[in-house]
Amino acid sequence: MPRRVNLPGADELFRATSPRASEEPADGEPDQSGGASGRVKHDEKMTVYLTSDELLAIEQARLKLRGELGRNVDRGRLVRAALAIALGDLDARGTDSEIAQRLSAS
């Protein structure tokens, strides 16, 4: 019996991976000026190890966004958005930022 391979459909294969120059970011989407990258092709990869509680918190946040706000967001996009917020706060407030305070306490 021949094996049948399931491939993504043409819509997924040929979807746009970045907004066109004439398109504005959708509501809730950060712009490309230092914000989270959203749904685009990413060229770099970083592995982060989490505790099971941290991973559970990310999943609960993702489900809350879907349930209460109607936003279907994957874990990577959620983490990239949180990272953009933390880095923006660090850039704006320096050592007074929340991330600097948390890291100096540990």
N, C-alpha and C positions, 0 to 999 in steps of 0.2 A: 504494500500500500504506500503510495507516495506521500511524503510529508507536505502539508500545506502551511505556508508561512503567512502569518497575519501582518500586514503592513499598514501603516497609517494611510488615511485617505488623502486625496489630492489637496483638500482644503487645509489640512494640517501640514503637509509637505511644503506647500507654497504660500503659507501665511506670512504676513508682514512681521518682521521681528523688531522693527523700530518705526516710530511714527514718521510719516512723510513731513517734509519741511513745512508744508502748508497746513498740517494738522496741529491742533492744540492738544495738550494732554487732556484726557478725560477727567471728569470730576473725581477727586480723590487721588488722582495720579500725580506723583511728584514730577516736576519738570526735570530736564536733563542737566540742570546747572547745579550739580552736587547732590541732588536728591537720590532716592533709591532708584535703581535702574528699571524696576518693573519687569515686564515680560519682553525681554530682548535676548539675543544670543550672547552668552557670556563666554569670554575667551579664557578666563582664569578660574582656578578652582582652589578652594581652601577647605581643609578638613578640620572640623571642630568637634571635640568630644564633649558630650553632655551627660549629666546624671539623668537617671530615669525621671526624676521629678522635674527637671528643666525641660526635658522633651515633652512630658505630659502637659506642662504649663504652655508650651508652644502650641500643642495640639488643641488645648482648651481655648486658647486665644483665637486660633484659626476657626474653630467651630463657633465661637461667639461672634466673630466677624460675619460668618456665613448666616448664623441664626438670627442675630439682632439687626445686622446692617445689610444683609443680602449680598455681601461681598464674598465671592469664592476665591480665596487666596491660598496658594500653596505655601508650604513651610519656608522654602527658600526666599520667596518674595517677602514674606512676613519678616524674616530675619534681616534681609537687605534693607527694608524700610526702617526697622528698629535701629540698625547700624547707622543709617543716614541721619536719623534723629539724634542719636548719641554723638556722632561726629560733628554734626551741626552745632549742637549745644557746646561741645568742647571748643569748637572754633570761635563761637560767639562769647563764651564766658570763661574760657581757660580753666584755671585751677578751681574756679567756683562752680564749674559744671558738675552735674550729677555723676557722670562717669569718673571724673577726676576724684571726687569725694569718695565714691565707692572703692576705687582702686587704692587710694591712700589709706583707707581704713583697714585694708587686708594685709 
